[in-house]
Amino acid sequence: MTDGENQSGPAMVRASFSLPVGETVLNASVQVPAGRTTLTELLPILQNIESTILRQIDDEARETGRQISCRAGCGACCRQLVPLSLFEAEALANWMQSLPADQRARLQTRFQLALAALEREGIIDRLVKRDWATGVDEMKRLSIAYFRAGVACPFLENESCSIHPIRPMACREYLVTSPPELCQDPEQNTLKAVQFPLKVSQALFAIGRELTADAQGWIPLVFLAGWARSGIRPGDYVTGSGGEVLGRFLDELAKVPQIQEGA
């Protein structure tokens, strides 16, 4: 990764890098802050990297006669347990704090209602006890129970994501090419999930594990409002120039196992 010329306005430098994605190589060049920044502040750049990977996946799907069927208004997947990296949690908490008071209050109410509904189903107790973190089978059982509870994400409005441009990486990476109606019952129906050859979310989770010595390195999205009140700023622990922080992330992303289609 190399830095280039400063740009006008805020001090920025160009960072270029190559990233293996499946059977191809992504050659990219991005503008990053020249001065001190945090991993949380760099999230928009990471989201752009994820979007570039998604465009490549979409093009490859179309070439093989498939098409990603996820659309606005189809919010079935927005009733799943969503893993939210600590850095995304910080960014979303900051965004929520910037909202007008009435809009912020409505969101807080949605989070409270979602937590209450999950508590009635016994899901909150299981999340807090963290038995699900002990293995893949436990996590799968909890995920199924969570979906069966039918509790919508607090950010879901009219069956569409109200924070789509800044939605979590895990949401960006959950896509299907099967008919949307099958998503209403993924336990019984066979979904054709899109395989992301490289998941940005996994690199963020890995860095989160390093910071917290936690088995997962993420929080359930439904806990976001409560987590935000703690005032925790995980991004402050992954800092440096924009190029250094991006390099730190890319080093972690390189460790994420790549998935080949059909594997």
Contacts in CASP RR format, 6 or more apart in sequence:
PFRMAT RR
TARGET T0000
AUTHOR 0000-0000-0000
METHOD contacts of the structure
MODEL  1
MTDGENQSGPAMVRASFSLPVGETVLNASVQVPAGRTTLTELLPILQNIE
STILRQIDDEARETGRQISCRAGCGACCRQLVPLSLFEAEALANWMQSLP
ADQRARLQTRFQLALAALEREGIIDRLVKRDWATGVDEMKRLSIAYFRAG
VACPFLENESCSIHPIRPMACREYLVTSPPELCQDPEQNTLKAVQFPLKV
SQALFAIGRELTADAQGWIPLVFLAGWARSGIRPGDYVTGSGGEVLGRFL
DELAKVPQIQEGA
1 15 0 8 1.000
1 16 0 8 1.000
1 17 0 8 1.000
1 243 0 8 1.000
1 246 0 8 1.000
1 247 0 8 1.000
1 250 0 8 1.000
2 15 0 8 1.000
2 16 0 8 1.000
3 13 0 8 1.000
3 14 0 8 1.000
3 15 0 8 1.000
3 34 0 8 1.000
3 243 0 8 1.000
4 13 0 8 1.000
4 14 0 8 1.000
5 13 0 8 1.000
5 14 0 8 1.000
6 12 0 8 1.000
6 13 0 8 1.000
6 34 0 8 1.000
7 13 0 8 1.000
7 14 0 8 1.000
7 31 0 8 1.000
10 33 0 8 1.000
11 33 0 8 1.000
11 34 0 8 1.000
11 35 0 8 1.000
12 31 0 8 1.000
12 32 0 8 1.000
12 33 0 8 1.000
12 34 0 8 1.000
13 31 0 8 1.000
13 32 0 8 1.000
13 33 0 8 1.000
13 34 0 8 1.000
13 241 0 8 1.000
13 242 0 8 1.000
13 243 0 8 1.000
14 29 0 8 1.000
14 30 0 8 1.000
14 31 0 8 1.000
14 32 0 8 1.000
15 29 0 8 1.000
15 30 0 8 1.000
15 31 0 8 1.000
15 32 0 8 1.000
15 242 0 8 1.000
15 243 0 8 1.000
15 246 0 8 1.000
15 247 0 8 1.000
16 27 0 8 1.000
16 28 0 8 1.000
16 29 0 8 1.000
17 27 0 8 1.000
17 28 0 8 1.000
17 29 0 8 1.000
17 246 0 8 1.000
17 247 0 8 1.000
17 250 0 8 1.000
18 25 0 8 1.000
18 26 0 8 1.000
18 27 0 8 1.000
18 28 0 8 1.000
19 25 0 8 1.000
19 26 0 8 1.000
19 28 0 8 1.000
19 49 0 8 1.000
19 198 0 8 1.000
19 250 0 8 1.000
19 253 0 8 1.000
19 254 0 8 1.000
20 26 0 8 1.000
20 198 0 8 1.000
20 258 0 8 1.000
21 53 0 8 1.000
21 56 0 8 1.000
21 197 0 8 1.000
21 198 0 8 1.000
21 258 0 8 1.000
22 197 0 8 1.000
22 198 0 8 1.000
22 258 0 8 1.000
22 260 0 8 1.000
23 260 0 8 1.000
24 56 0 8 1.000
26 49 0 8 1.000
26 52 0 8 1.000
26 53 0 8 1.000
26 56 0 8 1.000
28 49 0 8 1.000
28 52 0 8 1.000
30 45 0 8 1.000
30 48 0 8 1.000
30 49 0 8 1.000
30 246 0 8 1.000
32 42 0 8 1.000
32 45 0 8 1.000
32 241 0 8 1.000
32 242 0 8 1.000
32 243 0 8 1.000
32 245 0 8 1.000
32 246 0 8 1.000
33 41 0 8 1.000
33 241 0 8 1.000
33 242 0 8 1.000
34 241 0 8 1.000
34 242 0 8 1.000
35 240 0 8 1.000
35 241 0 8 1.000
35 242 0 8 1.000
36 239 0 8 1.000
36 240 0 8 1.000
36 241 0 8 1.000
37 239 0 8 1.000
37 240 0 8 1.000
37 241 0 8 1.000
37 242 0 8 1.000
37 245 0 8 1.000
38 235 0 8 1.000
38 236 0 8 1.000
38 238 0 8 1.000
38 239 0 8 1.000
38 240 0 8 1.000
38 245 0 8 1.000
39 87 0 8 1.000
39 207 0 8 1.000
39 234 0 8 1.000
39 235 0 8 1.000
39 238 0 8 1.000
39 239 0 8 1.000
39 245 0 8 1.000
39 248 0 8 1.000
39 249 0 8 1.000
40 87 0 8 1.000
40 90 0 8 1.000
40 91 0 8 1.000
40 233 0 8 1.000
40 234 0 8 1.000
40 235 0 8 1.000
41 235 0 8 1.000
42 242 0 8 1.000
42 245 0 8 1.000
42 246 0 8 1.000
42 249 0 8 1.000
43 87 0 8 1.000
43 88 0 8 1.000
43 91 0 8 1.000
45 246 0 8 1.000
46 169 0 8 1.000
46 200 0 8 1.000
46 204 0 8 1.000
46 249 0 8 1.000
47 166 0 8 1.000
47 169 0 8 1.000
47 172 0 8 1.000
49 200 0 8 1.000
50 169 0 8 1.000
50 172 0 8 1.000
50 173 0 8 1.000
50 200 0 8 1.000
51 172 0 8 1.000
53 196 0 8 1.000
53 197 0 8 1.000
53 198 0 8 1.000
53 200 0 8 1.000
54 172 0 8 1.000
54 175 0 8 1.000
54 196 0 8 1.000
57 175 0 8 1.000
57 194 0 8 1.000
57 196 0 8 1.000
57 197 0 8 1.000
58 68 0 8 1.000
61 67 0 8 1.000
61 68 0 8 1.000
61 177 0 8 1.000
61 194 0 8 1.000
66 177 0 8 1.000
66 192 0 8 1.000
67 177 0 8 1.000
68 175 0 8 1.000
68 176 0 8 1.000
68 177 0 8 1.000
68 194 0 8 1.000
69 176 0 8 1.000
69 177 0 8 1.000
69 178 0 8 1.000
69 179 0 8 1.000
69 180 0 8 1.000
70 77 0 8 1.000
70 175 0 8 1.000
70 176 0 8 1.000
70 180 0 8 1.000
71 180 0 8 1.000
72 160 0 8 1.000
72 161 0 8 1.000
72 164 0 8 1.000
73 158 0 8 1.000
73 159 0 8 1.000
73 160 0 8 1.000
74 159 0 8 1.000
74 180 0 8 1.000
74 183 0 8 1.000
75 152 0 8 1.000
75 156 0 8 1.000
75 159 0 8 1.000
75 160 0 8 1.000
75 161 0 8 1.000
75 183 0 8 1.000
76 180 0 8 1.000
76 183 0 8 1.000
76 184 0 8 1.000
77 171 0 8 1.000
77 174 0 8 1.000
77 183 0 8 1.000
78 152 0 8 1.000
78 153 0 8 1.000
78 155 0 8 1.000
78 156 0 8 1.000
78 159 0 8 1.000
78 161 0 8 1.000
78 171 0 8 1.000
79 146 0 8 1.000
79 147 0 8 1.000
79 149 0 8 1.000
79 150 0 8 1.000
79 151 0 8 1.000
79 152 0 8 1.000
79 153 0 8 1.000
80 143 0 8 1.000
80 146 0 8 1.000
80 147 0 8 1.000
80 174 0 8 1.000
81 142 0 8 1.000
81 143 0 8 1.000
81 146 0 8 1.000
81 147 0 8 1.000
81 220 0 8 1.000
81 222 0 8 1.000
82 153 0 8 1.000
82 168 0 8 1.000
82 170 0 8 1.000
82 171 0 8 1.000
82 220 0 8 1.000
82 221 0 8 1.000
82 222 0 8 1.000
83 168 0 8 1.000
83 170 0 8 1.000
83 201 0 8 1.000
83 205 0 8 1.000
83 216 0 8 1.000
83 218 0 8 1.000
83 219 0 8 1.000
83 220 0 8 1.000
83 221 0 8 1.000
84 92 0 8 1.000
84 168 0 8 1.000
84 170 0 8 1.000
84 218 0 8 1.000
84 219 0 8 1.000
84 220 0 8 1.000
84 221 0 8 1.000
84 224 0 8 1.000
85 168 0 8 1.000
85 169 0 8 1.000
85 201 0 8 1.000
85 204 0 8 1.000
85 205 0 8 1.000
85 207 0 8 1.000
85 208 0 8 1.000
85 217 0 8 1.000
85 218 0 8 1.000
86 204 0 8 1.000
86 208 0 8 1.000
86 211 0 8 1.000
86 212 0 8 1.000
86 217 0 8 1.000
86 218 0 8 1.000
86 219 0 8 1.000
86 232 0 8 1.000
86 234 0 8 1.000
86 235 0 8 1.000
87 204 0 8 1.000
87 207 0 8 1.000
87 208 0 8 1.000
87 234 0 8 1.000
87 235 0 8 1.000
87 238 0 8 1.000
88 168 0 8 1.000
88 169 0 8 1.000
88 204 0 8 1.000
89 219 0 8 1.000
89 224 0 8 1.000
89 227 0 8 1.000
89 228 0 8 1.000
89 234 0 8 1.000
90 232 0 8 1.000
90 233 0 8 1.000
90 234 0 8 1.000
90 235 0 8 1.000
91 166 0 8 1.000
92 163 0 8 1.000
92 166 0 8 1.000
92 168 0 8 1.000
92 224 0 8 1.000
92 228 0 8 1.000
93 224 0 8 1.000
93 227 0 8 1.000
93 228 0 8 1.000
93 231 0 8 1.000
95 163 0 8 1.000
95 166 0 8 1.000
96 104 0 8 1.000
96 107 0 8 1.000
96 224 0 8 1.000
96 225 0 8 1.000
96 228 0 8 1.000
97 104 0 8 1.000
97 228 0 8 1.000
99 107 0 8 1.000
107 154 0 8 1.000
107 155 0 8 1.000
107 225 0 8 1.000
108 225 0 8 1.000
110 154 0 8 1.000
110 155 0 8 1.000
111 154 0 8 1.000
111 222 0 8 1.000
111 224 0 8 1.000
111 225 0 8 1.000
111 226 0 8 1.000
112 225 0 8 1.000
113 154 0 8 1.000
114 151 0 8 1.000
114 152 0 8 1.000
114 153 0 8 1.000
114 154 0 8 1.000
114 222 0 8 1.000
115 124 0 8 1.000
115 222 0 8 1.000
115 223 0 8 1.000
117 149 0 8 1.000
117 150 0 8 1.000
117 151 0 8 1.000
118 124 0 8 1.000
118 127 0 8 1.000
118 146 0 8 1.000
118 149 0 8 1.000
118 151 0 8 1.000
118 222 0 8 1.000
119 125 0 8 1.000
121 145 0 8 1.000
121 148 0 8 1.000
121 149 0 8 1.000
121 151 0 8 1.000
123 142 0 8 1.000
123 145 0 8 1.000
123 146 0 8 1.000
123 149 0 8 1.000
123 151 0 8 1.000
126 132 0 8 1.000
126 142 0 8 1.000
126 145 0 8 1.000
127 142 0 8 1.000
127 220 0 8 1.000
127 223 0 8 1.000
130 215 0 8 1.000
131 138 0 8 1.000
132 138 0 8 1.000
132 139 0 8 1.000
132 141 0 8 1.000
132 142 0 8 1.000
133 139 0 8 1.000
133 215 0 8 1.000
133 216 0 8 1.000
134 215 0 8 1.000
144 187 0 8 1.000
147 186 0 8 1.000
147 187 0 8 1.000
148 187 0 8 1.000
151 222 0 8 1.000
153 161 0 8 1.000
153 221 0 8 1.000
153 222 0 8 1.000
154 222 0 8 1.000
154 224 0 8 1.000
154 225 0 8 1.000
155 161 0 8 1.000
155 162 0 8 1.000
155 163 0 8 1.000
155 167 0 8 1.000
156 162 0 8 1.000
161 167 0 8 1.000
161 171 0 8 1.000
168 201 0 8 1.000
168 221 0 8 1.000
169 199 0 8 1.000
169 200 0 8 1.000
169 201 0 8 1.000
169 204 0 8 1.000
170 201 0 8 1.000
172 200 0 8 1.000
172 201 0 8 1.000
173 196 0 8 1.000
173 199 0 8 1.000
173 200 0 8 1.000
173 201 0 8 1.000
174 193 0 8 1.000
175 193 0 8 1.000
175 194 0 8 1.000
176 182 0 8 1.000
176 183 0 8 1.000
176 191 0 8 1.000
176 192 0 8 1.000
176 193 0 8 1.000
176 194 0 8 1.000
177 192 0 8 1.000
177 194 0 8 1.000
178 189 0 8 1.000
178 190 0 8 1.000
178 191 0 8 1.000
178 192 0 8 1.000
182 189 0 8 1.000
182 190 0 8 1.000
182 191 0 8 1.000
183 189 0 8 1.000
183 191 0 8 1.000
195 259 0 8 1.000
195 260 0 8 1.000
195 261 0 8 1.000
195 262 0 8 1.000
195 263 0 8 1.000
196 259 0 8 1.000
197 258 0 8 1.000
197 259 0 8 1.000
197 260 0 8 1.000
197 261 0 8 1.000
198 253 0 8 1.000
198 256 0 8 1.000
198 258 0 8 1.000
198 259 0 8 1.000
199 256 0 8 1.000
200 253 0 8 1.000
202 256 0 8 1.000
203 249 0 8 1.000
203 252 0 8 1.000
203 253 0 8 1.000
203 255 0 8 1.000
203 256 0 8 1.000
204 218 0 8 1.000
204 249 0 8 1.000
205 216 0 8 1.000
205 217 0 8 1.000
205 218 0 8 1.000
206 217 0 8 1.000
206 252 0 8 1.000
206 255 0 8 1.000
206 256 0 8 1.000
207 238 0 8 1.000
207 248 0 8 1.000
207 249 0 8 1.000
207 252 0 8 1.000
208 214 0 8 1.000
208 217 0 8 1.000
208 218 0 8 1.000
208 234 0 8 1.000
209 215 0 8 1.000
209 216 0 8 1.000
209 217 0 8 1.000
211 217 0 8 1.000
211 234 0 8 1.000
211 237 0 8 1.000
211 238 0 8 1.000
219 227 0 8 1.000
238 245 0 8 1.000
238 248 0 8 1.000
239 245 0 8 1.000
END
